[in-house]
């Protein structure tokens, strides 16, 4: 039982995850239908750089090749203290790890229904770096304008409620 005035208990998902990067542009450009969590194949220097906050997924995209899913365009800036004998490629293609059934379902949706896969969020989950990808449909310009009007109206309503109170 919860004491009156105390905060609600955290959901199990929230307790073990901590966001690193969010791709807010994806929510502006696409209607997100489904979300899937995928692991990533990373090198040691990439993990260290991500932990140091030196990564960017804003311009990245997800591509399906054969029976595998890859992330293109994610930029990870190498640390200056990283090893000098390893050649660092900041924008190399990174493989995403999902279950075979999930991959098959995503391939079917992307090829038949006109969906695309976009990276939404990179986060830690139980010490591992995970990427949340979204099954998305592109927004038209009028949809983006409509969303902007709704957000402006919500902000205005909140402002009016504060002024009243």
VONU-868331 format. One line per 8 residues: number of its first residue (from 1); their letters; for each residue x, y, z of N, C-alpha, C, O. Coordinates in steps of 0.001 Angstrom, whole numbers, plus 500000, padded with zeros to 6 digits. Example, Ala and Ser with C-alpha at 12.3 -4.5 7.8 and 13.67 -1.06 7.14 Angstrom:
BEGIN
1	AS	513190 494310 507800 512300 495500 507800 513200 496700 507800 514236 496681 508465 ~ 512850 497750 507080 513670 498940 507140 512900 500030 507870 513409 501138 508039
This chain:
BEGIN
1	XXXXXXXX	500823 498825 500000 500000 500000 500000 500875 501249 500000 501931 501282 500631 ~ 500430 502252 499299 501196 503473 499136 500693 504546 500090 499485 504729 500237 ~ 501586 505239 500722 501194 506338 501609 500710 507502 500770 501212 507737 499670 ~ 499746 508222 501283 499201 509360 500561 500281 510416 500367 501001 510756 501306 ~ 500392 510928 499156 501358 511963 498859 502709 511429 498403 503568 512205 497985 ~ 502909 510127 498476 504194 509580 498024 504161 509373 496518 503092 509339 495909 ~ 505329 509236 495927 505419 509038 494489 505059 507606 494120 505293 506692 494910 ~ 504484 507389 492916 504172 506017 492493 505452 505225 492269 506503 505788 491961
9	XXXXXXXX	505348 503922 492428 506502 503047 492223 506915 503082 490756 506067 503170 489868 ~ 508222 503013 490507 508735 503035 489138 508356 501743 488430 508330 500671 489034 ~ 508066 501860 487144 507807 500666 486348 509101 499888 486203 510178 500483 486234 ~ 509024 498577 486044 510248 497780 485913 511159 498248 484780 512381 498205 484922 ~ 510589 498694 483657 511409 499139 482533 512214 500383 482920 513390 500495 482574 ~ 511577 501325 483643 512240 502570 483998 513371 502345 484994 514341 503102 485011 ~ 513257 501334 485804 514223 501103 486868 515577 500674 486308 516602 500959 486928 ~ 515617 500001 485160 516860 499448 484635 517387 500179 483406 518421 499780 482869
17	XXXXXXXX	516725 501223 482942 517183 501910 481738 517559 503354 482054 516968 503995 482922 ~ 518557 503845 481324 518976 505235 481444 519292 505738 480041 520161 505185 479366 ~ 518609 506761 479605 518764 507251 478247 520125 507917 478039 520624 508628 478911 ~ 520715 507671 476864 521978 508295 476479 521687 509393 475459 522068 510548 475647 ~ 521005 509016 474375 520678 509954 473289 519242 509721 472867 518785 508579 472811 ~ 518530 510788 472570 517181 510700 472034 517168 511336 470655 517804 512368 470443 ~ 516463 510742 469729 516342 511287 468376 514973 511951 468263 514020 511350 467768 ~ 514885 513198 468727 513597 513911 468701 513155 514233 467286 511960 514354 467018
25	XXXXXXXX	514114 514374 466378 513797 514678 464984 512948 513572 464358 512112 513843 463496 ~ 513161 512325 464792 512399 511199 464254 510914 511357 464549 510079 511046 463700 ~ 510575 511839 465748 509163 512024 466105 508550 513182 465328 507336 513220 465126 ~ 509378 514124 464892 508890 515237 464080 508651 514807 462640 507704 515270 462005 ~ 509500 513926 462120 509445 513539 460710 508600 512302 460423 508221 512073 459275 ~ 508294 511490 461458 507614 510216 461234 506492 509978 462238 506508 510501 463352 ~ 505511 509169 461810 504529 508588 462724 505132 507266 463190 505380 506386 462366 ~ 505370 507110 464465 505988 505896 464994 504881 504906 465346 504053 505175 466217
33	XXXXXXXX	504869 503756 464664 503842 502745 464880 504227 501756 465979 503425 501468 466868 ~ 505457 501235 465918 505930 500245 466887 507350 500594 467298 508077 501264 466565 ~ 507735 500130 468481 509105 500309 468958 509698 498944 469290 509023 498074 469839 ~ 510973 498775 468948 511694 497536 469230 513048 497888 469826 513682 498866 469427 ~ 513480 497087 470777 514780 497299 471399 515786 496324 470800 515548 495117 470753 ~ 516916 496868 470341 517939 496041 469698 519285 496265 470364 519596 497370 470811 ~ 520079 495201 470425 521457 495328 470870 522302 495802 469706 521849 495774 468562 ~ 523527 496238 469977 524414 496706 468913 525766 496032 469049 526238 495774 470156
41	XXXXXXXX	526386 495748 467901 527737 495213 467894 528675 496416 467886 528755 497148 466899 ~ 529391 496614 469008 530270 497771 469159 531681 497317 469500 531885 496239 470057 ~ 532646 498155 469158 534028 497926 469545 534272 498607 470889 533472 499435 471323 ~ 535372 498257 471541 535661 498788 472866 535767 500298 472911 535230 500931 473820 ~ 536461 500893 471930 536617 502346 471928 535272 503039 471739 535068 504144 472244 ~ 534332 502388 471001 533012 502975 470789 532219 503005 472087 531539 503991 472373 ~ 532299 501941 472871 531589 501885 474148 532106 502983 475067 531322 503676 475715 ~ 533439 503143 475126 534021 504182 475974 533575 505574 475528 533262 506423 476362
49	XXXXXXXX	533545 505809 474219 533137 507116 473704 531649 507378 473976 531269 508501 474308 ~ 530811 506351 473836 529379 506513 474114 529172 506832 475587 528367 507700 475927 ~ 529887 506142 476462 529782 506418 477903 530237 507826 478230 529765 508421 479199 ~ 531159 508374 477426 531635 509745 477616 530712 510765 476953 530964 511967 477036 ~ 529634 510297 476288 528659 511200 475673 529092 511760 474333 528708 512875 473981 ~ 529875 511020 473582 530395 511513 472309 529776 510780 471123 530499 510328 470235 ~ 528462 510658 471096 527788 509967 469998 526580 510773 469534 526055 511617 470261 ~ 526147 510488 468291 525045 511229 467683 524268 510293 466765 524854 509654 465891
57	XXXXXXXX	522941 510207 466956 522108 509361 466088 521123 510180 465262 520234 509617 464623 ~ 521271 511492 465268 520304 512359 464593 520206 512089 463090 519105 512047 462541 ~ 521331 511910 462432 521345 511717 460977 521438 510243 460578 521667 509945 459406 ~ 521267 509328 461511 521431 507913 461199 520118 507283 460732 519039 507845 460915 ~ 520241 506109 460129 519078 505382 459636 519352 503885 459687 520503 503455 459763 ~ 518285 503100 459645 518377 501646 459760 518055 501023 458404 517086 501405 457748 ~ 518890 500049 457990 518727 499395 456693 518708 497888 456895 519409 497354 457755 ~ 517893 497207 456088 517843 495751 456124 518615 495216 454926 518341 495577 453781
65	XXXXXXXX	519588 494346 455208 520366 493696 454144 520284 492196 454370 520802 491679 455360 ~ 519645 491517 453466 519470 490073 453612 518596 489792 454817 517466 490276 454890 ~ 519097 489024 455753 518355 488677 456966 518903 489432 458179 518667 489030 459318 ~ 519634 490526 457939 520256 491264 459027 519860 492730 458967 519478 493245 457916 ~ 519959 493395 460121 519601 494812 460225 520848 495582 460640 521564 495176 461556 ~ 521106 496710 459950 522289 497510 460196 521922 498964 460459 520908 499459 459968 ~ 522755 499639 461235 522603 501061 461524 523680 501827 460756 524872 501574 460933 ~ 523261 502758 459909 524170 503582 459121 524156 505008 459651 523131 505491 460132
73	XXXXXXXX	525287 505670 459562 525341 507101 459819 525424 507523 461273 525449 508722 461551 ~ 525469 506593 462209 525626 506990 463610 527067 507428 463807 527992 506693 463463 ~ 527264 508604 464350 528606 509142 464511 529050 509001 465959 528374 509466 466877 ~ 530202 508350 466151 530812 508230 467472 532209 508839 467374 533080 508311 466683 ~ 532410 509948 468068 533699 510623 468052 534668 509894 468980 534379 509746 470167 ~ 535811 509436 468468 536755 508717 469323 537356 509627 470397 537541 510824 470177 ~ 537647 509060 471525 538301 509800 472596 539755 510057 472231 540368 509253 471529 ~ 540308 511157 472696 541709 511469 472398 542649 510516 473123 543787 510318 472698
81	XXXXXXXX	542174 509926 474216 543009 509002 474987 542938 507573 474472 543561 506677 475041 ~ 542183 507353 473396 542022 505997 472859 543331 505507 472246 544229 506296 471952 ~ 543419 504224 472063 544615 503577 471541 544989 504118 470164 544118 504374 469333 ~ 546283 504289 469930 546740 504848 468650 546966 503770 467586 547089 504101 466407 ~ 547023 502495 467968 547268 501447 466979 545983 500934 466329 546042 500125 465403 ~ 544831 501392 466800 543545 500987 466220 543031 502124 465343 542987 503274 465781 ~ 542643 501810 464108 542077 502825 463209 540602 503018 463564 539819 502071 463504 ~ 540231 504225 463929 538859 504521 464341 538060 505049 463155 538475 506004 462499
89	XXXXXXXX	536918 504433 462882 536007 504909 461844 534736 505391 462544 533909 504571 462942 ~ 534566 506706 462702 533446 507235 463495 532058 506908 462940 531097 506843 463706 ~ 531933 506704 461633 530608 506470 461056 530471 505086 460442 529722 504904 459483 ~ 531179 504124 460979 531105 502779 460397 529699 502192 460564 528925 502624 461418 ~ 529395 501206 459735 528107 500516 459795 528121 499571 460985 529067 498804 461170 ~ 527059 499629 461796 526987 498787 462989 525805 497835 462876 524699 498236 462515 ~ 526054 496575 463189 525013 495555 463116 524119 495646 464347 524597 495849 465463 ~ 522812 495493 464128 521850 495479 465225 521437 494044 465508 521312 493230 464592
97	XXXXXXXX	521229 493743 466772 520927 492381 467204 519479 492281 467659 519083 492909 468640 ~ 518695 491488 466941 517294 491219 467267 517048 489722 467101 517850 489020 466485 ~ 515946 489241 467646 515567 487848 467443 515150 487644 465990 514667 488568 465337 ~ 515340 486436 465498 515055 486107 464102 513595 486397 463733 513317 486915 462652 ~ 512670 486062 464631 511249 486299 464362 510948 487792 464262 510161 488214 463415 ~ 511577 488593 465131 511385 490046 465079 511906 490600 463759 511258 491436 463130 ~ 513078 490130 463343 513658 490601 462087 512747 490244 460921 512511 491074 460042 ~ 512230 489012 460904 511344 488577 459815 510083 489448 459771 509640 489839 458691
105	XXXXXXXX	509508 489751 460933 508309 490584 460988 508595 492002 460501 507794 492586 459771 ~ 509734 492552 460906 510108 493901 460464 510366 493941 458968 509971 494893 458295 ~ 511027 492914 458440 511285 492855 456996 509964 492853 456231 509819 493563 455235 ~ 509004 492057 456696 507694 492007 456043 506997 493354 456045 506445 493765 455024 ~ 507014 494041 457164 506357 495358 457250 507048 496384 456361 506386 497152 455663 ~ 508380 496398 456385 509126 497396 455617 508950 497175 454117 508777 498134 453366 ~ 508994 495914 453675 508913 495645 452233 507501 495770 451686 507320 496262 450572 ~ 506497 495338 452438 505134 495329 451910 504343 496592 452229 503640 497115 451365
113	XXXXXXXX	504447 497080 453441 503534 498129 453888 504093 499543 453746 503409 500500 454109 ~ 505302 499704 453236 505844 501046 453036 506342 501718 454303 506387 502945 454381 ~ 506709 500936 455279 507265 501493 456511 508768 501657 456361 509375 501149 455419 ~ 509353 502374 457304 510797 502507 457382 511221 502315 458830 510401 502445 459740 ~ 512484 502010 459050 512997 501837 460402 513883 503030 460756 514786 503382 459997 ~ 513627 503650 461901 514412 504802 462335 514899 504588 463771 514169 504035 464593 ~ 516129 505024 464079 516595 504947 465465 515926 506030 466298 515871 507188 465883 ~ 515416 505662 467469 514700 506603 468321 515484 507000 469561 515502 508170 469942
121	XXXXXXXX	516134 506025 470191 516739 506281 471488 517855 505280 471737 517706 504091 471455 ~ 518968 505760 472263 520031 504869 472701 520066 504962 474219 520057 506056 474783 ~ 520107 503803 474878 520057 503802 476334 520838 502627 476913 521188 501678 476211 ~ 521101 502720 478219 521716 501618 478953 520605 500748 479511 519588 501251 479988 ~ 520805 499450 479448 519873 498524 480085 520699 497445 480748 521326 496632 480069 ~ 520705 497434 482059 521491 496486 482849 522956 496500 482432 523586 495449 482324 ~ 523492 497686 482201 524901 497841 481860 525232 497691 480390 526375 497929 480000 ~ 524275 497304 479560 524502 497136 478123 523921 498327 477368 522962 498952 477819
129	XXXXXXXX	524507 498631 476223 523999 499732 475395 523005 499162 474399 523336 498269 473618 ~ 521788 499682 474430 520714 499218 473543 520244 500381 472678 520400 501546 473042 ~ 519668 500047 471533 519112 501039 470624 517641 500730 470426 517276 499599 470107 ~ 516799 501730 470613 515375 501556 470357 515094 502031 468939 515347 503187 468601 ~ 514565 501124 468105 514245 501485 466730 512731 501498 466579 512019 500745 467245 ~ 512257 502354 465705 510826 502489 465507 510424 502129 464092 511113 502467 463129 ~ 509304 501440 463978 508697 501161 462689 507840 502381 462381 506874 502656 463093 ~ 508187 503116 461326 507600 504438 461135 507118 504659 459706 507601 504041 458758
137	XXXXXXXX	506143 505568 459587 505693 506060 458291 505988 507546 458242 505820 508249 459239 ~ 506425 508026 457089 506789 509441 456956 505591 510369 457048 504490 510037 456608 ~ 505825 511533 457625 504791 512561 457713 504888 513476 456500 505977 513751 455996 ~ 503769 513928 456055 503725 514938 455006 503884 516306 455660 503792 516424 456882 ~ 504118 517329 454862 504329 518671 455390 503108 519160 456164 503253 519799 457206 ~ 501899 518865 455662 500696 519332 456354 500516 518627 457694 499965 519209 458628 ~ 500978 517366 457801 500929 516660 459085 501851 517311 460100 501500 517449 461272 ~ 503035 517712 459646 503991 518368 460546 503430 519693 461039 503570 520036 462213
145	XXXXXXXX	502783 520447 460123 502192 521732 460522 501074 521520 461531 500951 522275 462495 ~ 500259 520493 461310 499163 520188 462222 499680 519818 463613 499136 520264 464623 ~ 500725 519009 463657 501329 518644 464941 501872 519881 465655 501728 520010 466871 ~ 502490 520781 464910 503041 522003 465502 501918 522870 466082 502073 523460 467152 ~ 500792 522944 465374 499647 523711 465888 499112 523100 467174 498773 523822 468112 ~ 499035 521766 467223 498559 521089 468440 499485 521367 469620 499021 521648 470725 ~ 500800 521288 469384 501760 521552 470458 501654 522995 470939 501702 523256 472141 ~ 501511 523936 470001 501357 525346 470381 500099 525558 471209 500119 526295 472194
153	XXXXXXXX	498995 524909 470809 497743 525050 471541 497863 524467 472948 497362 525056 473906 ~ 498521 523319 473079 498726 522716 474406 499543 523635 475306 499228 523796 476485 ~ 500598 524242 474747 501422 525185 475511 500597 526391 475947 500699 526855 477082 ~ 499781 526886 475026 498928 528050 475329 497914 527716 476418 497667 528525 477312 ~ 497320 526508 476340 496372 526082 477384 497050 526025 478745 496493 526486 479742 ~ 498252 525457 478787 498988 525386 480055 499291 526776 480599 499184 527015 481801 ~ 499668 527684 479715 499960 529055 480138 498716 529732 480692 498781 530418 481713 ~ 497576 529539 480017 496328 530135 480476 495893 529568 481829 495379 530294 482681
161	XXXXX	496106 528264 482015 495738 527644 483295 496612 528180 484434 496130 528371 485550 ~ 497883 528417 484152 498779 528967 485173 498360 530388 485535 498370 530765 486707 ~ 497982 531192 484500 497577 532578 484747 496305 532611 485569 496174 533453 486458 ~ 495347 531704 485294 494092 531643 486036 494332 531300 487493 493716 531885 488384 ~ 495217 530363 487737 495445 529888 489114 496248 530862 489910 496528 530617 491083
